[in-house]
């Protein structure tokens, strides 16, 4: 459901990606690992349409996203790609419930239906008693689970996670790992995860190793 071919990216004279090919099947959990500077996050941002490749082709569910104009790309990103980052990026002035709803409201979904779906997601993630709390009132693990619910609100084709356990202690990191697997098993949700966490990588269906801007395996 995701295929990338010959992806190149440079920043000035620095060549970060040097012809990356990769594919992901629906329902797979795929981790990208490698040392710092290998190009992992750059690749994830390009696949997630947050950055543009200098060269190459990217398709998600048969749609060539590298050929979309900026307006169509923004709509596609909102509807088809969910994001979970190391820093959760929750809006502090809104409740957990509202934070989860925002991407769906941006997409034009009905307010009441969105709030109902957000409540179900938060309940599924064990946060039904924390919906009315603002991010500052939640633990790090709870904030990251809210971010996961937000990533899922629009039923995305794929969830892309960049170091999602980077700011979590080992117990919360393990919970998040198990949550990804549970979501895949229940909803056939596809995940692409950039991580330094060996345990998370080992729990994935497949691990892609990057070095110096290339995929080794």
C-alpha positions in Angstrom: 0.0 0.0 0.0 3.1 2.2 0.2 5.8 2.1 -2.4 8.8 4.4 -2.8 11.3 4.3 -5.6 14.7 5.9 -6.0 14.2 8.6 -3.3 16.9 11.3 -3.3 17.2 14.3 -1.0 20.0 16.8 -0.4 20.3 19.9 1.8 22.8 22.1 0.0 25.9 20.0 -0.6 24.8 17.3 2.0 23.3 14.3 0.3 21.0 12.7 2.9 19.1 10.1 0.8 20.8 8.3 -2.0 18.3 6.4 -4.0 16.0 4.7 -1.4 13.5 2.0 -2.4 11.0 0.6 -0.1 7.5 -1.0 0.1 5.0 -1.6 2.9 2.1 -3.9 2.8 -1.3 -3.1 4.4 -1.4 -4.2 8.0 2.4 -4.4 8.4 4.4 -2.9 11.3 7.7 -1.8 9.8 10.5 -0.2 11.7 13.4 1.8 10.2 16.6 1.6 12.3 20.1 3.0 11.9 22.6 5.4 13.5 21.9 9.1 13.8 22.4 10.8 10.4 21.5 7.7 8.4 18.5 9.5 6.9 15.7 7.8 8.8 13.6 10.8 9.8 14.2 12.6 6.5 12.8 9.5 4.7 9.8 9.3 7.0 9.1 13.1 6.6 9.2 12.7 2.8 7.0 9.6 2.8 4.6 11.4 5.1 4.5 14.4 2.7 6.0 16.8 5.3 9.0 17.3 3.0 9.6 16.9 -0.7 12.1 14.6 -2.4 14.5 16.0 -5.0 13.9 12.9 -7.1 11.8 9.7 -6.9 8.3 8.3 -6.9 6.0 7.7 -3.9 2.6 6.1 -4.0 0.1 5.3 -1.2 -2.9 3.1 -2.1 -2.1 3.6 -5.7 -2.0 7.4 -5.6 1.2 9.1 -6.7 1.6 11.6 -3.9 4.7 13.1 -5.4 2.5 14.4 -8.3 -0.1 16.2 -6.1 -0.2 19.9 -5.8 0.1 21.5 -2.4 -3.6 21.8 -1.8 -4.4 18.2 -2.7 -1.3 17.0 -0.8 -2.6 18.7 2.4 -6.0 17.1 2.0 -4.4 13.7 1.4 -2.1 14.0 4.4 -4.9 14.9 6.7 -7.2 12.1 5.5 -4.7 9.3 4.8 -1.7 9.7 7.1 -1.6 9.8 10.9 1.5 11.0 12.7 3.0 10.3 16.1 6.2 12.2 17.1 8.7 11.9 19.9 7.3 15.2 21.2 3.5 14.7 21.1 2.7 18.2 19.9 -0.7 18.3 21.7 -2.2 21.8 21.9 -2.0 22.8 25.6 -5.2 24.9 25.6 -7.4 22.0 24.5 -8.6 18.9 26.3 -7.4 15.5 25.3 -10.8 14.9 23.7 -10.5 18.1 21.7 -7.0 17.4 20.6 -8.0 14.1 19.2 -11.0 15.7 17.3 -9.0 18.5 15.6 -7.8 16.6 12.5 -11.3 15.4 11.8 -12.8 18.8 12.2 -10.1 20.2 9.8 -11.3 17.5 7.3 -14.9 18.8 7.7 -16.3 15.9 9.7 -19.4 16.4 11.7 -18.8 17.7 15.2 -20.9 15.2 17.1 -19.8 12.1 15.1 -16.2 13.1 15.5 -16.5 13.6 19.3 -18.2 10.2 19.5 -15.4 8.5 17.6 -12.7 10.3 19.6 -14.3 9.2 22.8 -14.3 5.6 21.6 -10.6 5.8 20.6 -9.7 7.3 24.0 -11.6 4.6 25.7 -9.8 1.9 23.6 -6.5 3.5 24.7 -7.4 3.4 28.3 -8.1 7.1 28.7 -11.9 7.3 29.1 -11.4 9.0 32.5 -8.9 11.5 31.2 -10.8 12.9 28.2 -11.5 16.3 29.8 -8.0 16.8 31.0 -5.6 19.1 29.3 -2.1 17.9 28.2 -0.4 19.5 31.2 -2.6 17.3 33.5 -1.5 14.1 31.8 1.6 11.9 32.3 4.0 11.5 29.4 2.6 8.1 28.6 -0.9 9.4 28.6 0.0 12.3 26.4 1.5 9.9 23.8 -1.6 7.7 23.8 -3.7 10.9 23.1 -1.3 11.5 20.2 -1.9 8.0 18.9 -5.7 8.5 19.2 -5.3 11.8 17.2 -3.3 9.9 14.6 -6.1 7.4 14.2 -9.2 9.7 14.2 -9.4 10.0 10.3 -9.0 6.2 9.7 -5.6 6.8 8.0 -4.1 4.4 5.5 -0.9 4.5 7.5 0.4 5.8 10.8 4.0 7.2 10.7 5.8 7.4 14.0 9.1 9.2 14.5 10.9 8.0 17.7 7.5 7.6 19.4 9.1 6.2 22.6 12.0 8.6 22.7 10.6 10.6 25.7 9.0 7.6 27.6 10.3 5.5 30.4 10.7 1.8 29.7 7.3 0.8 31.2 5.4 3.4 29.1 7.5 2.5 26.0 6.6 -1.1 26.4 2.9 -0.2 26.7 3.1 1.9 23.5 4.8 -1.0 21.6 2.0 -3.4 22.7 -0.6 -0.8 21.7 0.7 -0.6 18.1 0.5 -4.4 17.8 -3.0 -4.4 19.3 -4.2 -1.7 16.9 -2.7 -3.7 14.0 -4.4 -6.9 15.1 -7.8 -5.2 15.7 -7.9 -2.8 12.8 -5.2 -4.1 10.4 -3.6 -0.7 10.9 -0.4 -0.1 9.0 2.6 1.5 10.9 5.9 2.8 9.7 8.2 3.6 12.7 11.6 5.3 12.9 13.2 4.2 16.2 16.4 3.6 18.1 14.5 1.3 20.5 15.7 -2.2 19.8 12.7 -3.8 21.6 10.2 -1.9 19.5 12.1 -2.8 16.3 12.2 -6.5 17.3 8.4 -6.5 17.8 7.8 -5.2 14.3 7.0 -7.5 11.4 10.0 -6.2 9.5 13.0 -4.0 10.1 14.6 -1.8 7.5 18.2 -0.9 8.3 19.6 2.4 6.9 23.2 3.6 6.7 24.5 6.7 5.0 21.3 7.5 3.2 20.8 4.0 1.8 18.7 1.0 2.7 21.0 -2.0 3.7 18.2 -4.6 4.1 
